């Protein structure tokens, strides 16, 4: 007989794909991402839900749980493991479905990430500016779980950090790009002005701009903080702080074209070139001292004559790609190529380690003794390399960029992800433990929001540019974990960290949603690029973006609207509106818009589509009449898109629906049946009318139903 000491119970999460379901035995098989098989027993009181977005109601599916356990379906099962000598059992208490139906993930709906971006941006606006006035003197670095400022005590100094303001400005500008909501850009522009006025040093004599670490707001005034006071960088000017000071203004520039911001970008890059660059051995130093502006000053201590991931790799995602997208300038393109070349040449460390080397001495020999890093890997930095090399390859098509990106994508899952529960880890040992062969976790097995972002974006862009089904699977698994466990449906925003099984970790600074490390940047960057990559590269959906430039600020009044660095010729610009009116002066291939003359900013909305788009379908409204315009094939692959758009059109309650099908090449029988179903639900008071020319085989299929009017004919 076993004793209590022989038995063990603990709660945990399993993530995987259903392999079978036995309704009589109330259990199903689950295969994890790495191929392990589990038997999951359904508790009598098991509950289930579908993953929901911020702002959406709870989606209970408890009554349909058993019907949803189809073979191949991906899910998360949270429950209790029972272990005893000679046996074990996992009993599920909660099941979370990331798919509405098999193969149709909720986060691949074209509005998912746009809605999430608006909700997150509004969370930060409410928290930082509860009175609705975007006065950045009231900005606070720290926000509580529910988005409030931490209490201040009389006489306390308030520290505002340049980078956290800049990162929030980035997020707000990004939210405007996706939504066109003026409040986001109004706040971003005022934040950019605040940075320029209080955090920027305009050194006209030296021709450079540099940025303060921050500013203390004291009872008697303001006190600028020049050198960093963050622990790793104390009394130095770290490269990454100067880089991220540009993140928000550069994204604002992308929307507005404000030439003052471009001048700040140019002169900050001049700072990098003059004081951080290693002219002899290449690359950029990680720190310079605040007195002599030298990377080799003894005062820098452990940061003397060092280079690191941040000083090389952070240029591209933080500001440089966005500066290039907004300008098309060759000097920005050249700097992107230089940083990518350096990463490819210096960072890989196989066969010594599957992880890249992140810290270096002046001569590029690895530094494996620095501070907390030692010989350790930040998982997200490896994924960020794969993501950004793939982006840069769209501009500089060097095979070595793609080879390293794909290699990182291949080797990271078993060493950096949790293949039982889902999600990606934080910091691990670069070398495996000699006894177990496992790359041990350095501090904990928690998972940070920003590391999940890097995984989602890396595998989305690899899937979209390489057509790799394995990358698509990994992207979906990462996005499923993030959307299932990181969204805070009670207080808003996203959690900083979750435990391994997905439960929010709300202790210390990780309880905050605003801190030195978190300010809306990564969460909103994810929303924007996940929407772009999913729509334009994977699910073949249009992407709508918004801009608000003053035409005279742009060279030749030309607005550049490329969504990201994507493969050449993969995306085209199909429609443009200026101040709400259709505008036809644009270059579909070059992704540029020639704006009319104006002394005031103009609201510009653009629609981009994949060039290789099998079905183009959109719904438009003209009073009580809905127009459904289709071009391409409505076959089994595109049926879900057809069904979704038709459902959205009918939900608006039109009195007449006109179908423009002249450019249809194929319409499968289920699509015709879907039309019949919607026709029946609409009732006799709604006309379904096919207008214009229709291919003969489609015309015959529709006429055979006796449910449609052809324009000019009787029913």
C-alpha positions in Angstrom: 0.0 0.0 0.0 1.4 3.4 -0.9 1.8 6.1 1.7 1.2 9.8 1.6 4.9 10.2 0.9 4.5 8.1 -2.2 1.7 10.2 -3.7 1.9 13.7 -5.2 -0.6 16.1 -6.6 0.1 19.4 -8.4 -1.7 21.7 -10.8 -0.2 22.4 -14.3 -1.0 23.3 -17.9 -0.7 21.2 -21.0 -0.7 22.7 -24.5 -1.1 20.6 -27.6 -3.2 19.0 -30.3 -6.0 16.5 -29.8 -5.2 13.1 -31.1 -8.4 11.3 -30.2 -11.5 11.7 -28.0 -13.3 8.9 -26.2 -16.8 10.2 -25.1 -17.5 7.0 -23.2 -14.3 7.1 -21.2 -14.4 11.0 -20.9 -10.9 11.4 -22.0 -8.8 12.5 -24.9 -5.2 12.3 -26.2 -3.0 15.4 -26.4 0.2 15.7 -28.4 2.5 18.5 -27.2 4.6 20.7 -29.5 7.5 18.4 -29.3 5.5 15.2 -29.9 4.9 13.9 -26.4 1.6 12.1 -25.8 -0.6 12.7 -22.8 -4.0 11.3 -21.8 -6.3 14.0 -20.5 -9.3 13.0 -18.4 -12.2 15.3 -18.3 -13.4 16.3 -14.8 -17.1 16.2 -14.2 -17.1 19.9 -13.6 -14.7 20.8 -16.4 -15.3 24.2 -18.0 -14.1 25.6 -21.3 -13.8 28.9 -23.1 -12.6 30.4 -26.4 -9.7 32.9 -26.2 -11.2 36.4 -26.2 -9.7 39.7 -27.1 -9.5 42.8 -24.9 -12.9 44.4 -24.9 -14.7 41.2 -25.7 -17.1 39.4 -23.4 -16.3 36.0 -21.9 -16.9 33.2 -24.4 -18.1 30.2 -22.5 -18.1 26.9 -24.4 -18.6 24.5 -21.4 -21.7 23.0 -23.0 -19.9 22.3 -26.3 -16.6 21.1 -24.8 -16.9 17.5 -26.0 -18.1 18.5 -29.4 -15.0 20.8 -29.8 -12.5 18.0 -29.1 -11.9 17.2 -32.7 -8.8 15.5 -33.9 -6.0 18.0 -34.6 -7.5 20.9 -32.6 -5.0 22.9 -30.5 -5.9 23.8 -26.9 -4.7 24.5 -23.4 -5.8 22.2 -20.6 -5.3 23.3 -17.0 -5.8 20.7 -14.4 -4.3 18.5 -11.7 -1.7 15.8 -12.0 -2.1 12.8 -9.6 0.9 10.6 -9.2 1.3 7.4 -7.2 3.6 4.4 -7.3 3.0 2.8 -10.7 0.6 5.3 -12.1 -0.5 8.8 -12.8 -3.5 10.7 -14.1 -4.0 14.2 -15.4 -7.5 15.6 -14.9 -8.5 18.7 -16.8 -10.5 21.4 -14.9 -10.3 24.2 -17.5 -9.9 24.0 -21.3 -9.1 27.1 -23.4 -9.6 26.9 -27.2 -7.6 29.4 -29.3 -9.6 28.3 -32.4 -13.2 29.1 -33.0 -13.4 26.2 -35.3 -10.7 23.8 -36.3 -7.9 25.6 -38.1 -9.4 29.1 -37.6 -7.5 30.8 -34.9 -9.2 33.8 -33.3 -6.2 36.0 -33.6 -6.0 35.6 -37.3 -9.2 37.6 -37.8 -8.2 40.8 -39.6 -9.6 43.0 -36.8 -8.1 41.1 -33.8 -4.8 43.0 -33.4 -6.4 46.4 -34.4 -8.9 46.0 -31.6 -6.2 44.9 -29.1 -4.0 47.9 -30.1 -6.8 50.4 -29.4 -7.6 48.7 -26.0 -4.0 48.8 -24.9 -3.4 52.3 -26.0 -6.5 53.5 -24.2 -5.4 51.7 -21.1 -2.2 53.8 -21.1 -4.0 57.0 -21.9 -6.5 56.5 -19.0 -3.6 55.7 -16.6 -1.3 58.5 -17.6 -3.8 61.2 -18.4 -7.0 60.4 -16.5 -8.3 64.0 -17.1 -8.0 63.5 -20.9 -5.4 66.3 -21.2 -2.1 65.0 -22.7 0.2 67.0 -20.3 3.3 65.0 -20.1 4.4 66.8 -17.0 2.0 64.4 -15.3 3.5 61.3 -16.9 4.8 58.8 -14.4 7.2 55.9 -15.1 5.3 53.5 -12.8 1.7 52.4 -13.3 -0.1 50.0 -11.1 -1.9 46.8 -12.2 -5.1 48.7 -12.7 -3.3 51.6 -14.5 -3.1 54.2 -11.8 -0.1 56.3 -10.8 1.7 55.2 -7.6 0.9 57.5 -4.7 3.3 60.4 -4.3 4.3 61.7 -0.9 5.0 65.4 -0.1 8.5 66.4 -1.0 9.2 63.3 -3.1 11.1 63.7 -6.4 9.4 62.1 -9.4 11.7 60.4 -11.9 10.6 60.6 -15.6 12.7 58.3 -17.8 13.3 59.3 -21.4 13.2 55.8 -22.8 9.9 54.9 -21.1 8.2 58.1 -22.4 9.7 57.4 -25.9 8.4 53.8 -25.8 4.9 54.9 -24.9 5.0 57.5 -27.6 5.9 54.7 -30.0 3.0 52.7 -28.9 0.5 55.6 -29.3 1.8 56.5 -32.8 1.5 52.8 -33.7 -2.1 52.6 -32.4 -2.9 55.6 -34.7 -1.4 53.8 -37.7 -3.8 50.9 -37.1 -6.9 52.8 -36.0 -6.8 56.4 -37.2 -8.1 57.5 -33.8 -6.9 61.1 -33.3 -6.5 60.8 -29.5 -3.6 58.4 -30.0 -1.6 60.7 -32.4 -2.5 63.8 -30.4 -1.0 62.2 -27.3 2.0 60.9 -29.3 2.8 64.3 -30.8 2.6 66.1 -27.5 4.8 63.4 -26.0 7.3 63.9 -28.8 7.3 67.6 -28.1 7.9 67.0 -24.4 10.9 64.8 -25.2 12.3 67.4 -27.5 11.8 70.2 -25.0 13.0 68.6 -21.8 15.0 65.5 -22.6 17.0 66.5 -25.7 20.4 68.2 -25.8 20.9 70.0 -29.1 24.6 70.4 -29.5 24.8 72.7 -32.5 28.6 73.2 -32.1 29.2 69.5 -32.4 26.4 68.8 -34.8 24.8 66.1 -32.6 21.8 65.5 -30.5 21.9 63.4 -27.4 19.2 62.5 -24.8 19.1 62.8 -21.0 18.6 59.6 -19.1 15.6 61.3 -17.5 14.4 64.2 -15.4 13.4 64.6 -11.8 10.4 66.7 -11.1 11.0 68.2 -7.7 8.9 70.4 -5.4 11.1 73.3 -6.6 11.4 72.6 -10.3 13.0 70.2 -12.7 16.4 68.5 -12.5 17.9 66.8 -15.6 19.6 63.5 -15.1 22.5 63.2 -17.7 24.2 59.9 -17.2 22.2 56.7 -16.6 21.2 55.8 -13.1 20.0 52.3 -14.0 22.1 49.6 -12.3 23.8 48.0 -15.3 24.7 51.4 -16.8 25.3 53.6 -13.8 27.2 56.8 -14.5 27.6 56.0 -18.2 25.7 56.9 -21.4 24.5 53.5 -22.7 23.9 53.2 -26.4 20.6 51.5 -26.0 19.2 54.4 -24.1 20.1 56.8 -26.9 18.6 54.3 -29.4 15.3 54.0 -27.6 15.0 57.7 -27.1 14.5 57.7 -30.9 11.8 55.0 -31.0 8.8 57.1 -30.2 9.7 60.2 -32.2 10.7 58.1 -35.2 7.3 56.4 -35.3 5.6 59.7 -34.9 7.6 61.0 -37.8 6.5 58.1 -39.9 2.9 59.3 -39.3 3.4 63.0 -39.6 6.5 63.7 -41.6 7.6 66.4 -39.1 11.0 67.5 -40.4 12.2 68.6 -37.0 12.0 65.0 -35.9 14.0 63.8 -38.9 16.7 66.3 -38.0 16.8 64.8 -34.4 17.1 61.3 -35.9 20.0 62.4 -38.2 21.9 64.2 -35.4 21.4 61.4 -33.0 22.8 59.0 -35.6 25.7 61.4 -35.9 26.3 60.9 -32.2 26.4 57.2 -32.8 28.8 57.5 -35.7 31.2 60.0 -33.9 31.3 58.6 -30.4 30.1 55.0 -30.2 31.4 53.6 -33.5 34.6 51.5 -33.5 36.2 52.7 -36.7 39.0 50.1 -36.5 37.2 46.9 -35.7 33.7 47.7 -36.6 30.4 47.8 -34.7 29.4 50.2 -31.9 30.5 50.3 -28.3 27.8 49.7 -25.7 28.7 52.7 -23.4 30.6 56.0 -23.4 31.5 58.0 -20.3 29.6 61.2 -19.7 32.7 63.5 -19.4 35.0 62.6 -22.3 32.3 60.8 -24.4 34.9 58.0 -24.7 34.1 54.2 -24.9 37.5 53.4 -23.4 37.5 55.6 -20.3 38.5 53.8 -17.1 35.5 55.4 -15.3 33.2 53.0 -17.2 34.5 50.1 -15.2 33.0 46.8 -16.4 31.4 48.7 -19.4 34.8 49.9 -20.6 35.6 49.0 -24.3 32.6 46.7 -24.5 30.1 45.9 -27.3 26.8 44.0 -26.9 23.6 42.9 -28.5 21.8 46.2 -27.7 24.5 48.4 -29.3 24.3 46.5 -32.6 21.0 44.8 -32.8 18.6 47.3 -31.3 19.1 49.9 -34.1 16.8 48.1 -36.6 13.6 47.5 -34.6 13.8 50.6 -32.4 14.1 53.3 -35.0 16.2 52.5 -38.1 13.7 50.4 -40.1 10.9 52.9 -39.4 13.2 55.8 -40.4 13.9 54.0 -43.7 10.2 53.2 -44.3 9.4 56.9 -43.9 12.2 58.2 -46.1 13.6 55.5 -48.3 17.1 57.0 -47.7 20.2 55.1 -48.7 22.2 56.1 -45.6 19.5 54.4 -43.4 19.6 51.4 -45.7 23.4 51.2 -45.5 23.3 51.3 -41.7 20.8 48.5 -41.6 23.1 46.4 -43.8 26.1 47.2 -41.7 24.3 46.1 -38.4 23.0 42.9 -40.1 26.4 42.1 -41.5 27.9 42.5 -38.0 25.3 40.2 -36.4 25.9 37.5 -39.0 29.7 37.7 -38.7 30.1 38.1 -34.9 27.1 36.7 -33.0 26.5 33.0 -33.9 28.3 30.5 -31.7 27.5 27.1 -33.0 28.7 24.4 -32.3 29.7 25.8 -28.9 26.1 26.9 -28.1 22.8 27.1 -30.0 22.4 30.6 -28.6 24.2 33.7 -30.0 26.9 35.4 -28.1 25.6 38.7 -26.7 28.6 40.5 -25.1 32.0 41.3 -26.5 35.3 42.9 -25.7 36.6 45.7 -28.0 38.3 43.1 -30.3 35.1 41.0 -30.6 36.3 38.2 -28.3 33.3 37.1 -26.3 32.9 38.5 -22.8 31.5 35.7 -20.7 32.0 37.2 -17.3 30.1 40.5 -17.5 27.7 41.2 -14.6 24.5 39.3 -14.5 24.8 37.9 -18.1 27.9 35.8 -17.6 27.6 32.9 -20.1 23.8 33.2 -20.4 21.3 33.8 -23.2 18.3 36.0 -23.4 15.9 33.9 -25.4 14.1 36.9 -26.9 17.4 38.4 -28.3 17.9 35.2 -30.4 14.4 35.4 -31.8 14.8 39.1 -32.4 17.8 38.4 -34.6 15.7 35.9 -36.7 12.9 38.4 -37.0 15.0 41.4 -38.0 17.4 39.6 -40.3 14.3 38.4 -42.2 13.0 42.0 -42.4 16.4 43.4 -43.6 16.8 40.7 -46.2 13.8 42.3 -48.0 16.0 45.3 -48.5 19.4 43.7 -48.9 18.9 40.2 -50.3 21.9 38.5 -48.8 21.5 34.7 -48.5 23.4 34.7 -45.2 20.7 36.8 -43.6 18.0 34.2 -44.5 20.2 31.3 -43.5 21.0 32.5 -40.0 17.3 33.6 -39.5 16.1 30.1 -40.5 18.7 28.4 -38.5 17.8 30.3 -35.3 14.1 29.5 -36.0 15.0 25.8 -36.2 17.1 25.5 -33.1 15.3 27.7 -30.6 12.1 25.7 -29.8 13.7 22.8 -27.9 16.2 25.1 -26.0 14.1 28.3 -25.4 10.5 27.4 -25.3 8.2 25.4 -23.0 7.0 22.6 -25.1 4.7 21.2 -22.5 2.7 24.3 -21.5 3.5 26.7 -24.4 5.2 30.0 -24.3 8.9 31.1 -24.3 11.3 31.4 -21.4 13.4 34.4 -20.3 17.2 33.8 -19.6 18.9 30.4 -19.8 22.4 29.1 -19.6 24.0 29.1 -23.0 25.6 25.7 -22.4 23.7 22.6 -21.4 24.0 21.0 -18.0 26.5 18.1 -18.5 24.4 15.7 -16.5 20.9 16.4 -18.0 21.7 18.1 -21.3 19.2 20.8 -20.4 19.9 24.5 -20.8 19.0 25.4 -17.2 16.8 28.4 -16.4 18.8 31.1 -14.7 16.4 32.7 -12.3 12.9 31.2 -12.8 10.6 29.6 -15.3 8.3 32.6 -15.7 7.6 34.1 -19.2 7.7 37.8 -20.0 5.4 39.5 -22.4 8.1 40.9 -24.6 9.8 37.5 -25.2 6.4 36.1 -26.5 6.3 39.1 -28.9 9.7 38.2 -30.3 8.6 34.6 -30.9 5.3 35.5 -32.5 6.9 38.0 -34.9 9.9 35.9 -35.7 7.9 32.8 -36.7 5.1 34.9 -38.4 7.6 36.5 -40.8 9.5 33.3 -41.3 6.3 31.6 -42.2 5.1 34.4 -44.4 8.3 34.9 -46.4 9.5 31.3 -46.6 6.2 29.5 -46.8 7.3 27.2 -44.0 4.4 25.3 -42.3 6.6 24.6 -39.2 7.2 28.3 -38.6 3.4 28.9 -39.0 2.7 26.3 -36.4 5.2 27.8 -34.0 3.8 31.3 -34.6 0.3 30.2 -33.9 1.3 28.4 -30.7 3.1 31.5 -29.5 0.2 33.8 -30.4 -2.2 31.4 -28.7 -0.3 31.4 -25.5 0.1 35.2 -25.4 -3.6 35.8 -26.1 -4.8 33.2 -23.7 -2.7 34.2 -20.7 -1.3 37.7 -21.0 -4.4 39.8 -21.7 -5.8 41.4 -18.5 -9.6 41.4 -19.0 -10.3 42.9 -15.7 -8.0 45.9 -15.4 -6.8 46.2 -19.0 -3.5 46.1 -20.8 -1.2 43.1 -20.7 0.7 41.4 -17.8 4.4 41.7 -17.4 5.0 38.1 -16.5 3.1 34.9 -16.1 4.1 31.7 -14.3 5.0 28.7 -16.5 1.4 27.5 -16.6 0.0 30.8 -17.6 -1.1 32.2 -14.2 -0.2 35.9 -13.9 2.8 36.7 -11.7 1.9 39.8 -9.7 4.8 40.4 -7.3 7.2 43.3 -7.0 7.8 45.4 -10.1 6.4 42.6 -12.2 3.0 43.6 -10.8 3.3 47.0 -12.6 2.1 47.7 -16.1 4.3 50.8 -16.3 7.9 50.6 -15.1 11.5 51.0 -16.3 11.0 48.0 -18.5 7.3 48.3 -19.6 5.6 51.2 -21.3 3.3 49.9 -24.1 6.1 49.5 -26.6 6.4 45.8 -27.2 2.6 45.1 -26.8 1.7 47.7 -29.4 4.6 46.8 -31.7 3.2 43.2 -31.6 -0.3 44.4 -32.5 0.9 46.4 -35.5 3.3 43.8 -37.0 1.2 40.8 -36.2 -1.7 42.5 -38.1 0.7 43.2 -41.0 2.4 39.9 -41.2 -0.8 37.8 -40.7 -2.9 39.8 -43.2 -0.4 40.5 -45.9 1.8 37.4 -45.8 -0.3 34.5 -44.4 -4.1 34.9 -44.5 -4.1 37.3 -47.5 -6.3 40.0 -46.1 -6.1 43.8 -46.7 -4.4 46.0 -44.2 -5.6 49.6 -43.5 -3.1 52.2 -42.2 -3.6 55.9 -41.3 -1.3 58.9 -41.6 -1.6 62.6 -40.8 1.2 64.5 -42.5 1.4 68.1 -43.6 2.1 67.7 -47.3 4.6 70.6 -47.5 6.8 68.8 -45.0 7.3 65.8 -47.3 9.7 65.9 -50.3 7.6 66.4 -53.4 4.5 65.9 -51.2 5.2 62.2 -51.4 4.0 60.0 -48.5 5.6 56.6 -48.1 3.2 54.0 -46.7 5.0 50.6 -46.8 3.9 48.7 -43.7 7.2 47.1 -43.0 10.3 45.7 -44.8 8.5 42.9 -46.7 9.6 40.9 -49.8 9.9 43.1 -52.9 6.7 43.0 -55.0 4.7 41.1 -52.3 2.3 44.0 -51.4 0.5 46.6 -53.5 -1.3 49.8 -52.6 -4.9 49.5 -53.8 -7.0 52.4 -52.4 -6.3 55.8 -50.8 -8.5 58.3 -49.1 -7.5 61.9 -48.2 -9.8 63.6 -45.7 -12.3 60.8 -46.3 -12.5 61.2 -50.1 -11.1 58.7 -52.6 -7.7 59.8 -53.9 -6.1 58.4 -57.0 -2.6 60.0 -57.2 -0.6 57.0 -55.8 1.9 54.5 -57.0 0.6 51.0 -56.4 3.9 49.3 -56.7 6.2 51.8 -54.9 3.6 52.2 -52.1 3.7 56.0 -52.3 1.0 58.6 -52.3 1.3 62.1 -53.9 -0.6 64.4 -51.7 -2.5 67.6 -52.7 -1.1 70.9 -51.6 -2.2 72.0 -48.1 -0.9 74.1 -45.3 -2.6 71.9 -42.6 -2.1 68.2 -41.8 -4.3 65.9 -43.9 -5.8 62.6 -42.8 -4.7 59.9 -45.1 -6.1 56.4 -45.1 -4.6 53.7 -47.3 -5.4 50.1 -48.0 -2.7 47.6 -48.9 -3.2 44.1 -50.2 -1.0 41.1 -51.0 -0.2 40.9 -54.7 -0.8 37.2 -54.7 -4.4 37.3 -53.3 -6.6 34.5 -54.3 -9.9 36.2 -53.2 -10.4 39.9 -52.9 -13.7 40.6 -51.2 -15.1 43.7 -49.5 -18.4 45.0 -48.3 -19.4 48.6 -48.8 -22.6 50.4 -47.9 -24.6 53.0 -49.7 -27.5 53.9 -47.5 -29.6 50.8 -47.1 -27.8 49.0 -49.9 -24.8 46.8 -49.3 -22.4 46.1 -52.1 -20.3 42.8 -51.9 -17.5 43.0 -54.4 -15.6 39.8 -55.2 -12.6 39.0 -57.4 -10.8 35.7 -57.7 -11.7 32.2 -56.4 -14.2 31.4 -53.8 -13.1 27.8 -53.1 -12.6 25.8 -50.0 -9.5 27.6 -49.0 -11.2 31.0 -49.1 -14.6 29.9 -47.9 -14.0 31.1 -44.3 -13.1 34.6 -45.6 -16.2 34.7 -47.8 -18.4 33.6 -45.0 -16.9 36.1 -42.6 -17.3 39.1 -44.9 -20.9 38.1 -45.8 -21.8 37.7 -42.2 -20.4 41.2 -41.3 -22.4 42.7 -44.2 -25.7 41.0 -43.1 -25.1 42.0 -39.5 -25.5 45.7 -40.6 -29.1 45.0 -41.6 -29.1 46.1 -45.3 -32.4 46.3 -47.2 -30.8 45.3 -50.4 -27.5 43.4 -51.1 -25.9 43.7 -54.5 -23.2 41.2 -55.5 -20.6 42.3 -58.0 -19.2 39.0 -59.3 -17.8 39.9 -62.7 -14.2 39.1 -61.7 -15.0 35.8 -59.9 -13.1 32.9 -61.4 -14.7 30.1 -59.3 -17.4 29.7 -56.7 -17.6 26.4 -54.9 -20.9 24.7 -53.9 -20.4 25.5 -50.2 -20.1 29.2 -51.1 -23.4 29.1 -53.0 -25.0 27.3 -50.1 -23.7 30.0 -47.7 -25.4 32.6 -49.9 -28.6 30.5 -49.6 -28.4 30.3 -45.8 -27.9 34.1 -45.5 -30.7 34.7 -48.0 -33.0 32.6 -45.9 -32.1 34.3 -42.7 -32.5 37.8 -44.2 -36.2 37.2 -45.1 -38.3 38.3 -48.0 -37.9 42.0 -47.2 -34.2 42.0 -48.3 -33.3 41.7 -52.0 -30.3 39.7 -53.0 -29.3 41.0 -56.5 -26.5 39.9 -58.8 -25.4 42.9 -60.8 -23.2 43.2 -63.9 -21.6 40.4 -65.9 -21.1 37.0 -64.2 -19.0 34.1 -65.5 -21.4 31.5 -67.1 -20.8 28.7 -64.6 -21.3 30.9 -61.6 -24.4 32.4 -63.2 -25.9 28.9 -63.7 -25.1 27.9 -60.1 -26.9 31.0 -58.8 -29.9 30.8 -61.1 -30.4 27.1 -60.1 -31.1 28.2 -56.6 -34.0 30.4 -57.7 -33.0 32.8 -54.8 -31.3 35.7 -56.6 -32.4 38.5 -58.8 -30.3 39.3 -61.8 -30.1 43.0 -62.5 -33.0 43.9 -64.9 -34.8 40.6 -64.6 -37.8 39.5 -62.6 -37.5 37.1 -59.7 
